[in-house]
Every structure is written in C-alpha cells, then in structure tokens.
Amino acid sequence: MPLSEQEQRLLEEMERSLYQNDSDFVARVTRRQGRPTYTSITLGVLGALAGVAIVIIGLVIKAPLLGILGFVVMLAGVLFALRPGMRAPKAKAPRSGGPASGGAARPTGSAGSNGGGSFMDRMNDRWDKRNDQS
C-alpha cells in the first residue's frame, strides 16, 4: 500500500532530521548495508577459483593438508566476494521545505528543522494538531 502525500512528507522530514542529528549513526548503518563492489566480487571469484585449483592439486598428489588449505582459500574467496562494500556513504544535503520537498509550507506554530525545538517536540506538536483536526 503506497504512502499518502502527508506520510511521505513526514517520512522525508524524519530522514532529514536523522541525517542532521545523528550523522555518526547514519554513517555506520549505511556503511554496513553497502553492496559488494565489482572489485571485491572479482577478487573473491579469483580466490575461490584458486582454492578449487589447490583442492584439485591436493587430490591429485594425495596431500590432504593441501586439500584443506585449498578449501580454506576457496571459502575465504567466496566470503570476500560477498562482503559488503566499504565505500564512504554519500552525504545527502537536507532539502528545504520548499516546492522540491512536497510544496507545503511549514505550519506557523512548528519549529523549522534548523530552528528551536527537538525533533520529538515537533512530532508531538504535529500529532496534537492532527488529533485536534479530527
């Protein structure tokens, strides 16, 4: 079910506030959720293929330790290929409350994202206004 326009605006404001107020947390979370890079996939696949080759060589010359070493190299290659990328997260510039972020002006009673009042205070004010309108 898609979000209504009001819910989308509220979600965008919550995201902007999170980026502004807790940028360290955002940087840690987005860094962990990165996708594997092409370089890590390529190196991981090459490592896995080298591990398979070492396993086969270990079987041919009947050296079980070499086979185990090949398996470890193969496993490390696969894990390296699947690890999340460690790119620096792109900093999102907060948008103003103008037409680009939904076109609605801020109510006169609420504090702006750069003004006074905490995020929770603004959310409580909005909740109270929403309940008063009902």
HUWO-V65960 format. One record per helix or strand of 3 or more residues. SS is the DSSP state (a for helix, b for strand). FROM is the first residue (numbers start at 0). TO is the last residue. If there is no record, write none. Layout:
BEGIN
ss=<SS;SS>
from=<FROM;FROM>
to=<TO;TO>
END
This chain:
BEGIN
ss=<a;a;a;a;a;a>
from=<4;22;37;63;98;118>
to=<20;31;59;81;100;132>
END
